[in-house]
Amino acid sequence: MPDHTPTPRDARAALAEADSQAARVRRSDRHFRWILLTLVATYLVAAGIFSATSRPGPSFGWLILLVLVVGGVVGTGLLIWWIRAYSRAGILWLTGAAAAFTWWNAIVCAVSIGTGWWGTHQPNYHFGMSALVGVTPLVVAAWLVGRR
């Protein structure tokens, strides 16, 4: 077995190549920003449709919501599929943002229901306003991921 010790020049070239590849992976983590923003857009448009549809009488709002949510899930899945390389930190940002959104949105929903902000006697736009508050963790995470 030959023992090959790299020359200082070879070592510097290898380190430069490793730095270049690491920078490419960090740049690809910025794709997570678009995934998060797609989730924000899907959630806010769904909330807007839900807020705009009237409660009494027949409505096709549920069908529009179903198509929108399926489209958002497919779009997010395609964005995830197109990422070729990602860092552990990028995945942690994405999963952390999703977890924070889940918990924060649950708190916003609980407070909205508990205070009567959502109710049959309240206007429909209250749901949309709660959705705006609920997406805060996703927006903050998208901004932070984009700065990396």
Secondary structure, DSSP 4 states (H G I P E B T S, - for coil): ----PPPHHHHHHHHHHHHHHHHHHHHHTTHHHHHHHHHHHHHHHHHHHHHHS-SSS--SHHHHHHHHHHHHHHHHHHHHHH-----HHHHHHHHHHHHHHHHHHHHHHHHHHHTTSSSTTS-THHHHHHHHHHTHHHHHHHHHHHH-
